[in-house]
Amino acid sequence: MIVEAEGNGVHQRSSALLRRWLAETHTPVPEGALRLAIGPVRLRTEVVHRSPTGQHGFGPIRVLDANGAEVVEAEPVLLAAACSADARARATADAPLNAPGAPTLVDWAVDSVLRRESDPLPPPGELAALARSLSSADEARRWLSGHVESRLLPGLRAATNAEAATEALLSRGALPVIGGLGRRGVADERELLAGLVRGLHAVVEGYPETKWLVDHWLTSPTLTDAAALNGGAVRYERTAEGAVRVRPMPFERANPLRVAEPEVEMPVPVPELGGGFRLRPVRLDPDAELVHRWMNAEHVAVNWKQAWPLERWRQELAGQLGGDHSLPCVVSRDGRDLGYLELYRVRRDKLAHCYSGGDRDLGVHIAIGEPDVIGRGVGSGLLRAVAEGLLAADPACARVVAEPDVHNGASVAAFGKAGFVRSREVGLPGKNSALMVFARG
């Protein structure tokens, strides 16, 4: 088993920040080489331990120059500055994260050197210390058994709020400890997770009143955690003693305790639309040229950021038509083509790890391509027609969702006018989005 070295304090602190950033932006983490840009900084590292709990292990984290050559190892303060710059740019100007004069992640990073802290929001001190003291798989299993009895059982019996209990007992409790043991090579992470599941089943057998929360932990696609780096509501404050501390915000991340159900064929329906709108799947000829023109129009390109050459759009559309992730469509009204839509099953999308949704939830991306119809209520009317049409086409679908950039106020407003409700802010690769939900009923 290849694991991350624990002896280098600089590397530990940089790794802790990188783990948080990847989790809070829902960035996919492959095993092996990982390249990414955080704000103005481009990085390369090797994922030597891919963790189901997000406690990944990394080789040296290197900064790259404009040509992709490795320049220097990423110091924690440099990485904090990159994360802070990107997070502040992702958030709106009036967000708490951008409050004038407030401390930032960089202030915490400088302060953390003196206080020997490696994470802005670590697990409780006694859990972190205990996890470092365990040195064998047998010790890890004994700790887990005792932890379920002494910590999780009382917490489950006292819990009244699922999100708060999940964050305190799992996301900032058992799960990072289990992940850390796996990263250090002390025990197999998946075996410990399976042991935790067995322990939770035993708790329910003895204490049926805990079933509501244990069922949530074992079946929800996501679990609530606390974001300390990315999100408009995150805020850093200086205490009376001079320490910099984070006031986090909740976010959802993939649930490592859930057993994935077998994939059931769920094609994306093509809904019948009201309001005079008509929707049809894209035809490569002549629609590729039409979509290419729309995507290169200034009012679309600024938000979609896919002003690609025609041939790339041909490949993109062909790939979507040949796959099962999304269905590209053209929408028309009174015989005139107006815009481009992508319909998709959320469970096959990156958004599946951002909120606790249903397996049959549907999502929509929309671009009004013709500039002369913008600002006339066409967008909001179309969005409502699409949402209602999708719910009618699939009676088992509980909600239709979308994720416009938080900076795209016009789009967020159009979704709201169409009957979508803003649920939360979610971090995604490259942007922070407003999760907009159109629920059945």
N, C-alpha and C positions, 0 to 999 in steps of 0.2 A: 504494500500500500504506500503510495506517494502522498506525503502530507506537507503542509506548509510549515516552514521552520518557525519556531516560537522564540528563538533567542534574540532576534534583532528588534529592539524597541521601535526604531524608526519604521521598519517594515510592518510591525504589528499595527501601529497607529495608521499608517497609510492604508493597510488592508482593511481595517475596521471602517474607515471612511468610504473606501471603494465598495465594500459589501453593502453599506447603507445606501449609497447612491444607486447601485444596481437594483436594490429592492424597491426603493421609493420611486424610481422611474420605470419600474417593471421592464427592465432591459433584459432580454434573453441572455443566458449565460451558458455557452457551450463548453464542453470539456476540451482542453487544449488551448490554442492561441486565441486571445481576446484583444481586439482593437476597438477603441472607442474614443470619442471626443467629449470632453466635459467643458462646456464653455469654450474658452480659447485654447485649451490644452488638449493635445492628442496623446493618447497613452497606448502602451502595449504591455501585456503580461501573459503569463501562462496560467490557466486554471488547472491546478494540480489536484484539487479536490472539489468536485461539483456536489454541492450539498442540497438535499431536498428541503432543508429548513432555511436555506439562504446563507449558511455560515461557510461560504466557499473559502478554499485555500488557494493562495496565489504564489507564483514565483516572483522574482523581482519585478516591480512595477516601474517601467521606463517611460520617460517623456520622449516624444518623437518630434523631429523637426519637420519643416514643410515638405521635405522629400521622403519622409517616412523612416529616416535613420534615427537610431536610438541615441539620445544626447546625454541623459543623466537619469539617475534614479529619482523617482517622485518623492520629494520630502512631504511630510504631513501638512505643513503650512501651505505649500504650493498646491497640494490637492484640495485643501480646505478653501483656498482662494478660488480655485477653478469651480468647485461645487457651489460656493457662495455666489460667484458671478453668474453662473448658469441659472441657479434657483431664483435669484433676484430678477433676471431677465425673463424667466418663464412666468413669474407672478405679475399681476397688474400693479400699476403704480400706487394704488391706494391700499394694497394688501399690507397686513401687519409686518410681513417680512421686510417690506421696503419702508418702514416707518423711519422718518428722518432722525438721525442721531442715535438710533438704536444700535447696540452691539451686533456683531455678525458672527458667522461661523469662524471667520479668521481670528476674531478676538478670542473665541473659545480655544482655537488651535494653539495660539500663542500662550494663553493661560494654562492649557493642558500640559505643556512641557514642565512647568513648575510643579503642577499638581500630579504629575505622572498618570494622567488619564489618557485612555486610548479611544474612548467612544463617548460622544456627547450624551448618550442615553443608554448606559450599560445596564445589565441585569443587576438585581440587588447584590450588594457587596458580599454577603455571606454565600450566595449561590455561586458567584464568580470565583470566590476563593475556594469553595468546596470543589468546583469543577476542575480547577487547576491541581488540586491535591490528588485526584483519582488517577491511577496509573495502570489499571488493568480492566479488561472487559467484565470480570467478576465483580470488581468494586463498582463499576458503573451500573451493572444490573442491580446490585444491592442498594445503591443510592436511589435508583429510579423507583424501586419497590417502596422504599421508605418515604420517598418524596410524595408518591401518590397518597400514601396513608397520612402523612403528617402535614402536607401543604395543600394538595389538590382537594382531598376530601373535605376538609373544613371550608375551603374556599367555595367549592361547589354547593355545599349546603347553605352557605350564607349568601350566595349570589342572587341578585335581583335584576341585574342589567347584563345582557349577553356580551355587548361590546366591551364594557369596562372589565368584566371578569375574564374575558378572553385575552385582552391585552395584559392584564396583571398576572394571570396564572399560567398562560401558555406562551404568548409572544415575547414577554419580558421575563419569563420564568423558565419552565421546563425546556421549551424548544431551543433557545440559544445555548443552553447547557448541553443538551444532546448534540446539537450541531458542533459545538466546540470540541466535544469528546471525539466526534467523528473526524474533525479536521486535524486533531492532534494524533489520530491513529490509535487512540486508546480503545475504542470499541466501534463496531459497525453501526453506523447511524440508523440504517433501516431496521436492524434488529431491535435497537432501542425504541424506535417509533412503534414497531409492532408490539413490544412489551408495554408501552404506554397505552396503546389501544386496548390490550387485554386488561390492564389495570383499570381503565375507565369502565369497561363492561362490568368488571367485578364491583365497582363502586355502585353502578346502577342496580345491580342485583341486590345489594345490601341496603341501598338508600334510594328507593324509586323516585323520591322527590327531586333527585338530581338529573333525571332522564332528559328533561327539556334542554338543558345546557349541554350535556354530553352528546345528545343527538345532533345538536348544532355543530359541535366540535368534530364529529365524525362524518357528517354528511354535507356540510356547507362547502362550496367550491373555494371559499376564501375565509381567512381569519383576520380579525382586527389587530392591527399593530399600531405603533406610534412612530410618526415621521419626525425626524430631527433635522433633516437637511433640506428637503424639497417640499414646497407647499406654501401657498400664500398666507395661511394662518399660522405657520411656524414663526416663533419669535424668540430672540435671544435677549436676555436681561442680565444686568449686573446686580449681584446681591450686595447687602450691606457690608459683607466681608470682602467684597471686591472680586469674587469669583463670577465667571460668566456661565450662566445656566440657560438651558433651552426650555421653552414652553412648547411642547410638541403638538401635533395635530394627528387625529386618527387617520389611518389609511388601511386598505385591504390588500392582502397578499395571498398567494396560492397556499392552499391548505395541504400540508404534507401528511395529515392523518386520514384524509379521505381516500377511500379505495375507488379508483376510477371505474366507472361502469362501462360495459362493452359499448362500443360506438354503434349507434343505431342510425340507419340511413334517414336523414332528415333534409331533403332537398329544399332549397330556398324557393318559396312560392313567388310567382309573378302575380301581384294583386290586381284586381279590378279597381280602378280609381274613380271617385266622383269628381264633381267640380269641372267637368269637361276635360280632365287630364287623361292621357293614355300612356301606358308604360309598355315597352317591349325590350326584350334582351338585345344587346348589341349584336350587329352583324359586322364582321370585319370590313367588308366592303359594302357601302361607302363610309360606315360609321367611324372607322379608325381616324380618317381625316377630319371628321367633324369633332370628335373628342380631342384630337390633337390641337385643333384650332381653339377650342374652348379652354383647354388647359394652358395654352400659351397666351391667353388674354390676360391683361394685367390684373383685372379684378378677381380672377380665379387663381392665377399663379401666386399671388401674395399670400394666400392661405393654404392652398394645396401643395405648393412647392414641388410640383411635378411638371414643370414646363420642359418636357422631354422632346427629343426629335420624334418624327413620325414613326420611324421603324421601331423605336423602343416602345411606343404606345401600341403598335401592332402586336409586339411580343407580349406586353402586359395584358392586353385584352384577350389574346389567344390563351394565355396561361390561366386567366380567370375562367374563361369559358370551358377550358379543359379540366379544371379542378373542382373541388367541392367546398372551397372556402367562401367565395363571394360570387355574386351574379351581377355583371355590369349591364346597365340598362340606359336607354335613352327615353326621356319623357317628352311628350308633345302636348300641345293644347290647340284645339281647333285646326289640326293639321299641320301646325308649325312645331318643329323640334326646338325645345327651349333649354334643355339641360341634361346633365349626366348624373346617374345615381349608381351606387354600389349597395346591394342588399346582401346581408350575410348573417349566418348563425353565430351568435356571440361565443358559444362554446368552442368554436374553431378559431377565434380571434384573440389577439393580445388583450382585449378588453375583458376576457373571461376571468382574468386574475385580478381585476380591479374593483369588482363589486360582487356581492353575493346574489347572483341571478339564477334564473331557471335554465334548464338544459335546452329549452325550445325558444329562448329569447331571440329576437331578431334585431339587427342593427342596420343603420342606414348612413351612408355618406352622400352628400348632395352638392352639386355645383350648378348654379344657374348660369348657363354659358352665354346667353344673349344679353348684352348690357342694357338694351332698351327696355327690358321688362323688370329690371331691378328697382326696388323701392316702390313698387305698385301693389304689394301684398301678394304677389304670385308665389313667392317662396314659402310663406307661412301657410297659404292655402294648399300648396302642393304637399308640404310636410304633414299636415293633418290628414289629407287624402291618403298619403302613403301609409301613415300609421294605422288609420282605420282600416285600410285595405289589407294590410298585412295581418292584423288581428282577425279580420273576417276570413282570410285565406287559410289561417292555421288556428283553429279554435283552442288548441293546447298551448299556444303562445301566450304568456302572461304579460309581456311588455315589449315595447319597441324602444330602443335606446340609440343615442347618438353622442358623439364626443367632440364638439367644436372646441377649438383653441380658446382659452379664457380671454385672450386678447381680441378675439373676433366678436366684439360686442353686438354687431348687427346680426350675426348668425345665431348667437345665444338668444337675442331678443326675438328673432323669427321663430325659433323653436318654442320659446315661451308663449308667443302669440298663438302658435298652433296647438297648444294644450300640453306640451311637454313640461315637466317639472324639473328644475335644477336640483339634483340629488346631492352631489358632492364634487369636489375638485379631485382629479386623478392625475398622477404623474405617468407619462408615457415616454417612450424614446423620442426625444426631440421636442416635446412640448408638454405643457400642462393643459388638461382639458376640463371643461365643464361637463359632467355626466348628466345628460338630459334624458328623462324617462317619461314615456307615454304608456301608462298602465291600463290594463283592461278594466272596464267598469268605473 
